[in-house]
């Protein structure tokens, strides 16, 4: 399952990250590492971008990038 | 004198600490070759400078992917400093320690300041700084930069040399594994030194339930923006402007009287009172607006709401090829292009910044309104014409955006991942400092441009080529130049010297278009002046289109050009604006006929 398919309010564990080198590194730096717990707080209108909470920080992530982050253990919409 | 390199992530309170330890002893410059600001300062005690600070840009890590990270990493691996001071937001300890690990690999003397301890206390979190210090091998001091708590102790501690941390062993690995390992280390440390639950529902969560509510978010956003615009462009802003105008008039009167008393030559006296002071007056007229707008914007930024605004507007802005961060500068453009440009210049991504700056002139500013209003009287269905003009202008702007994103600015807008910082009450000291600095930047640059061009236009309008006083404006330098240019406007339906000269003065200030036209046409009223210069309503429409699209006032153009930092783009912009205005007016004229 990808991050973009999570239900708002649900929690999951990060598995792998896709995206370009710079994007991936930025996500990793912000705490989105394999094994980290991530919670989907909500989205803007049209479902883009998404807001997630990871390691105590709130991040806004564009849907395109959220599709490249696979997670496990969460509930789909 | 020791030099300290100040490092920390964005939103960790680094600026507050920097301001607290340096006071007024700061200087802002640029890092060589990039558009990143370099701020340095000194700590002063009893009139003596005893500590030097280099405030590095806020970064989350030291990878060379962004200009800020490169600048910070390069500086830290170089030798222009003695010790590192890292500021960590204690409420985001894991992320701070992630950066700490990378800093430790530099093996330089370092100290850590754990900021926002007051917030930690409120959340029931306790951090054992002594234990953390022992585990890391460097000094760790708790502070709360907002109230100044812990800062004297920090400064005292900095007098003694810092220790070099042990260089952590790391095997080269895939980025994911390396980051995971570093965070695992950070997580383990947090377990050992932090007590309490860091994931409790906070005030920020509560406020965000409203600010990011699926239904209420946009109305709240619109309300906040509306309040800001109403304050700056409405009663308060206008009231202050009025006061300033009155003050300027008295200054003008006093100067005139004084110069006459000293029997200064007529020409010089008039140059100073009419030319120079009018220029000064027009610069000063921007001040109330700028001060109010910058105050509102700084409050929005420092409170943390700005990030939410950028989040809400991200998707719609991406349809244009921009990011949510561009929304507010473009919105400000409806009021005045000067603060719009100044706001856009604060954007981090160079591509986004330049793209936004180029679009700002296409959002028609409020100073053009008097011209539109007057011209619309010559057109049947006047108010509808103005509406169509604005709508057409916006469509054109959207079209231009599409062209620009495929040619000059390929790629996606930056900030595909953005932190939404916790909400914090803005510190008034910081807000005042920001407002004064931004207004000062405007004054120092736009000032010279406006003053010089005011005096030049005044002289050109009053003198003939031989240096004598012109009895009629058509005899003046301005008049003859306008006469030469006028044929260009013939195909557009408004080829008369009066209109040309009016458009030329409009390059200085849009408000003067109609007044100049009235004076030059030599008729009794504005209506009559317009009637004599614009034979048909098609001419009026065409002139309105030209005014909509041609370059903005000197202050705005100067602000935009300074932000573009590219002679090529600036030239392209000016030429493009004239070309677009001419073509637009020509099309409208022929369509309307």
Interface residues (C-beta under 8 A of the other chain):
Chain A: X16 X17 X21 X22 X23 X24 X25 X26 X27 X28 X29 X30 X31 X33 X34 X35 X36 X41 X42 X44 X45 X46 X48 X49 X51 X55 X56 X57 X58 X59 X60 X61 X62 X64 X65
Chain B: X60 X61 X63 X65 X91 X92 X93 X94 X95 X98 X175 X176 X179 X180 X183 X184 X198 X199 X204 X208 X212 X214 X217 X218 X307 X310 X311 X312 X314 X315 X415 X416 X417 X418 X419 X420 X421 X422
